Amino acid sequence: MIRKETETSLVQFREWMSTRNLSKNTMLSYNFRLEAYVRFRDEHAPGEDLTSTHLVSRFVKYLKDSNSSAATINQTSAALAKLFRFAAKTFPYIERMEKEPAGKRRLSEDDVRKLLDQIKHCGSLKARAIAMLCFDADLSASQCAGVSREDIVVCGDSVYLLIASRKRKPLVELVGTTKEVVLQMMDLEGTRTSFGPLFVNETGKRISRSGIDYLIKSVGIPLRLVLSAQLLRNSGNIYRNQLADSAKPMNLPKLSFDNLNMALRHNVPPQGLTAPYISWELPRTENGSTL
């Protein structure tokens, strides 16, 4: 918990930032980075001034040791520089990190095991479902935001997710924890035969990509991991096959899905489906026929 005097200082700092002509997204990013900085101070150096250059150096080293991305370290540096400017103090020089290719970053095996355990105990069902879809089903933040109820098909004990934006293996069979949390989401926001976005915001509208990013980051906070959808996907690509239950991407032509094909062509729910039928077109050949 942030101490009262620190909270008062941060409120004053936020008021000062609001006069700096910064964008809303920049303000949100700075606030998020500063909250992580304050938590680090309270745990590792209670009582030390937030504008201590020694504390800043320790925190930056901690971020690097935690395998934080270059973007995270650079954004943290920018936020702390603003804090020092507000306090009229000289900010220590921090070398800007070169952004690394997104496809190379991944969590360690130990962090993955801790993360999967944390996801199971996460208080937000929405955050649990999104994190598992990124890690286990290899969905991007945009693809998570775009998931609709009618993209989810339940055939007996099997649950499938159709990802219209994915050209290769657009159908994913969900199993284990991923299957469980997705079905819970279906039941939470309505019946399994209702339509519309699976993930919605406070106003009931489809969640944005930034909303997805925020929920993913919230899952990593207890573990002091700075998570992103891409980091979860990269880690899943390495470690998901080691899990007993992992999602199974597949090509539509390899499945005996005459029932679903009929639904796609005639817009009627096929026999045996307990979830909405699919509002997605099969890939078409050059002459216009479906595969």
ChimeraX attribute file (.defattr): number of C-alpha atoms within 10 A of each C-alpha:
attribute: neighborCount
match mode: 1-to-1
recipient: residues
	/A:1	7
	/A:2	13
	/A:3	9
	/A:4	9
	/A:5	9
	/A:6	13
	/A:7	14
	/A:8	12
	/A:9	13
	/A:10	18
	/A:11	12
	/A:12	13
	/A:13	16
	/A:14	17
	/A:15	11
	/A:16	13
	/A:17	16
	/A:18	13
	/A:19	8
	/A:20	11
	/A:21	8
	/A:22	10
	/A:23	10
	/A:24	10
	/A:25	10
	/A:26	12
	/A:27	16
	/A:28	11
	/A:29	16
	/A:30	21
	/A:31	17
	/A:32	16
	/A:33	18
	/A:34	20
	/A:35	14
	/A:36	15
	/A:37	19
	/A:38	21
	/A:39	15
	/A:40	17
	/A:41	20
	/A:42	15
	/A:43	9
	/A:44	13
	/A:45	14
	/A:46	12
	/A:47	9
	/A:48	12
	/A:49	12
	/A:50	22
	/A:51	19
	/A:52	14
	/A:53	16
	/A:54	12
	/A:55	18
	/A:56	20
	/A:57	13
	/A:58	15
	/A:59	20
	/A:60	18
	/A:61	12
	/A:62	14
	/A:63	18
	/A:64	14
	/A:65	9
	/A:66	14
	/A:67	14
	/A:68	19
	/A:69	23
	/A:70	17
	/A:71	14
	/A:72	18
	/A:73	22
	/A:74	18
	/A:75	19
	/A:76	24
	/A:77	23
	/A:78	16
	/A:79	21
	/A:80	21
	/A:81	19
	/A:82	19
	/A:83	22
	/A:84	17
	/A:85	13
	/A:86	14
	/A:87	13
	/A:88	10
	/A:89	14
	/A:90	12
	/A:91	17
	/A:92	16
	/A:93	10
	/A:94	14
	/A:95	9
	/A:96	13
	/A:97	12
	/A:98	10
	/A:99	12
	/A:100	11
	/A:101	9
	/A:102	11
	/A:103	11
	/A:104	10
	/A:105	17
	/A:106	23
	/A:107	21
	/A:108	13
	/A:109	12
	/A:110	8
	/A:111	15
	/A:112	18
	/A:113	13
	/A:114	13
	/A:115	20
	/A:116	16
	/A:117	11
	/A:118	16
	/A:119	20
	/A:120	15
	/A:121	12
	/A:122	16
	/A:123	11
	/A:124	13
	/A:125	17
	/A:126	20
	/A:127	22
	/A:128	24
	/A:129	24
	/A:130	28
	/A:131	32
	/A:132	28
	/A:133	28
	/A:134	25
	/A:135	27
	/A:136	29
	/A:137	25
	/A:138	24
	/A:139	22
	/A:140	21
	/A:141	23
	/A:142	16
	/A:143	18
	/A:144	24
	/A:145	22
	/A:146	21
	/A:147	21
	/A:148	23
	/A:149	26
	/A:150	21
	/A:151	23
	/A:152	28
	/A:153	21
	/A:154	19
	/A:155	15
	/A:156	9
	/A:157	6
	/A:158	11
	/A:159	20
	/A:160	19
	/A:161	24
	/A:162	23
	/A:163	21
	/A:164	17
	/A:165	10
	/A:166	11
	/A:167	10
	/A:168	11
	/A:169	15
	/A:170	17
	/A:171	22
	/A:172	21
	/A:173	20
	/A:174	26
	/A:175	21
	/A:176	13
	/A:177	20
	/A:178	25
	/A:179	21
	/A:180	13
	/A:181	21
	/A:182	25
	/A:183	18
	/A:184	15
	/A:185	19
	/A:186	20
	/A:187	13
	/A:188	13
	/A:189	14
	/A:190	13
	/A:191	13
	/A:192	20
	/A:193	14
	/A:194	16
	/A:195	17
	/A:196	15
	/A:197	19
	/A:198	25
	/A:199	25
	/A:200	16
	/A:201	11
	/A:202	7
	/A:203	7
	/A:204	10
	/A:205	12
	/A:206	18
	/A:207	20
	/A:208	17
	/A:209	15
	/A:210	13
	/A:211	16
	/A:212	24
	/A:213	20
	/A:214	15
	/A:215	19
	/A:216	25
	/A:217	20
	/A:218	17
	/A:219	25
	/A:220	19
	/A:221	12
	/A:222	11
	/A:223	12
	/A:224	17
	/A:225	18
	/A:226	19
	/A:227	23
	/A:228	22
	/A:229	25
	/A:230	21
	/A:231	21
	/A:232	25
	/A:233	26
	/A:234	21
	/A:235	24
	/A:236	24
	/A:237	15
	/A:238	14
	/A:239	19
	/A:240	19
	/A:241	13
	/A:242	9
	/A:243	12
	/A:244	8
	/A:245	15
	/A:246	22
	/A:247	23
	/A:248	15
	/A:249	19
	/A:250	14
	/A:251	12
	/A:252	18
	/A:253	11
	/A:254	8
	/A:255	9
	/A:256	9
	/A:257	11
	/A:258	10
	/A:259	14
	/A:260	21
	/A:261	18
	/A:262	13
	/A:263	18
	/A:264	19
	/A:265	13
	/A:266	10
	/A:267	14
	/A:268	13
	/A:269	17
	/A:270	19
	/A:271	11
	/A:272	10
	/A:273	16
	/A:274	15
	/A:275	22
	/A:276	21
	/A:277	24
	/A:278	22
	/A:279	18
	/A:280	15
	/A:281	12
	/A:282	17
	/A:283	15
	/A:284	10
	/A:285	9
	/A:286	7
	/A:287	6
	/A:288	8
	/A:289	9
	/A:290	13
	/A:291	10
